[in-house]
Structure formats: C-alpha cells, structure tokens
Amino acid sequence: MTRRFKVGDHVRWNSEAGRVSGTIIAVHTRDFDYKGHTHRASEADPQYEIKSDKTDHVAAHKGSALHHA
C-alpha cells in the first residue's frame, strides 16, 4: 500500500544531494504538469509537492519515496 500524506505533513526523502526534508504543500490525485513534465497521479497513487526546509525548492514525489520526518 502506498503511504498517504496530507498538506502540512513534514516529510523526508533521498535525493541526489542526500537526505532532504520539507513540508507537503499540495496533493495531486490526477496527472499534472510540473516543470515541463507530465507527472502521473491517481486517487490510488497520488503525488505530492514538497517545499524543502533549507532551500525553498519545490519537488514532486510519489508517496513511496517519502517518510514522515
């Protein structure tokens, strides 16, 4: 089962630069365009937009890549 998160949850994930943490700012349950790419999302497998704590960078990830911080 895919992990479920909600807006405001503090999460962490691994990136090329190492472990990153941030706050979920949006939950997508339908396909959406992000930074020029279509990201696949559904009710059963949503994607999350997360704002990094350190850099204010916004990233999009599936729940399987995230962990509660």
Secondary structure by P-SEA (a helix, b strand, c coil): ccccccccccccccccccbbbbbbccccccccccccbbbbbcccbbbbbbbbccccbbbbbcccccccc
